[in-house]
Amino acid sequence: ARPSPVPPFSRLDFALTRLTSVIDKLLVYPDNMLKHLNKFKGLVHSQRVLLALTQAGCSREESYSLVQRNAMRVWEEDADFLEELLKDKDVRKHLSEAEIREKFDLGYHTKHVGTIFARVFGA
């Protein structure tokens, strides 16, 4: 194979320069981000609910079935995922209301944002 005419670090430099430019010009609209997260009425939290059910002793198969059953109501009936889980007696056998509500905390997903930005940008 012929060696590339462009040194590999030149490509990396180009990519990092381009990425830096994108990040410098990036506009973030938190209200729009939240609106889009809420568009699917809580389904963004389904993975955390699934894991909570398995950690509470529910089998993986049953946990998946319970989450999917309630998620389908969101798609088919325009229901709210949190409210459906709270009404579901089979889910409530394994998780309390407080445990379910805790899985819907967006702060869980953003708790390390400041640390990550400080590491990447030195801020």
N, C-alpha and C positions, 0 to 999 in steps of 0.2 A: 504494500500500500504506500502511496505517495504521502509524504508528510504535508500537512496543511500549510499553505503559504502564510497564514496569519497565526502568530503565536497564540497559544491557548489563553494566556493571561490578558491579551488584548481583547478577546471576546468577553471575558469576565469583567474587565474594566468597562467595556461598552454597556454590558447588561446592568451593572451596578449604577453607572451614570444615568442610564435611561430610567431605572427604577427610582433613583433619587429625585429625578425630575418629576416623575409621576406623583411621588409622595409629597414633594414640595407644593405641587399645584392641586393636590387633592382637596376637594370640598366635602365636608361631612355635614349632613343634616340629621341630627339625632332624632328629631320628631318624626321625620320620614322613615328612618330606620325602625323606630318603634312601631310605627303604623304598619310597616311591612311585616314585622315579626308577629304582630297581632292579627294579621290578615287571615291566618289559618287557625284562629281561635284556640290557641294553646297547644296545637300539635307539635310545636317546636320542643316541647317538654316531654314528649312521649318516651324518649330513650331513658331519661332519668326515672320516669315512673316504672318503666320495664325493669330497670336495675333494682329499684326499691322493692318491687314485688318479689324478685328472685332473692334478694337479701333477707326478705321477711319470711322466706321458707317456701314460697310458691315455686313450682317447677318452671323451667324456662318455657316450656310449651304452653302451660296454663297462663303464665305471665303474658306471653305474646298474644294469646287468644283474648285475654281480658283487655289489653291495650288496643288491639286491633278492633275488637267489637265496639269499643267506645270511640275510637278514631273514625270508624266508618259512619257513626252517627253525625260526626262533624261534617263529613263530606256529603252524606246523603240527606240530612235533615237540617243542615246549617246550625247544628247545636254547638254548645261551648264545651270543649274537652274537659276542663276542670269540673264544671257542673255535672257532666255525665259521669265522671269518675266518682264524684262525691255521692251520686245517687245509686251507683252500682254496688249492690249488696255483696257480690263476690269479691270485688276490689276491697270493700270495707272490712271484709273478714281478715284481710292481711295488713291494711294500712289505715291509720286513723285520719281524721279530717286534717289535723295539723301536719301529719307526715305527707299527705297528698299536696296540701297547699305549699309546703316548703319546696317541693319539686318544681314549682312554678315561679321561683325567684330568679329573675334575670341576673341578679347580682352574682349568682353562682358562676355564670359564664364570663363575667367581666371583672371578677375580683383581682385578677393579676395584670390587667391592662396597663396600669401605671408602671409596674415592674418591667413588663416587656418593653414598653416604650423607652424607659430609662436605659435598659440594656442595649437596645438597638440604636437609639439616637443620643445616648449620653446625657439626656436631660434630667 
